[in-house]
Amino acid sequence: MGNRMIKIIALLIVASTVQAVELYDQQNGKYLGQLGGSQFAPDSTNNPFGRYGSVFSPDSINNPNGNYGSTFSPNSPNNPYATNPPVIRR
């Protein structure tokens, strides 16, 4: 096996052991998607067409008018004075 093949195998092993980072509403436990991730993953906050990444979804931290995305909402990570921002769990 060449050095390149060993690096690829090591990268695959590391990538398969990384746990997804998930967001939850800390008061009611509502699931708010996986933080980051692929723009194609259905649960990713980076998916512009998904439930947790769309700027139109009420469950998205990217919705500037939503409960979890507004800079004025107490439940938004985008509000520096939020009293109930989402929590991260692995």
Secondary structure, DSSP 8 states (H G I E B T S, - for coil): --HHHHHHHHHHHHHHH----EEE-TTT--EEEESS--TT-TTBTT-TTSTTT-TT-TT-TT-TTSTTT-SS-TT-TT-TT-SS--EEE-
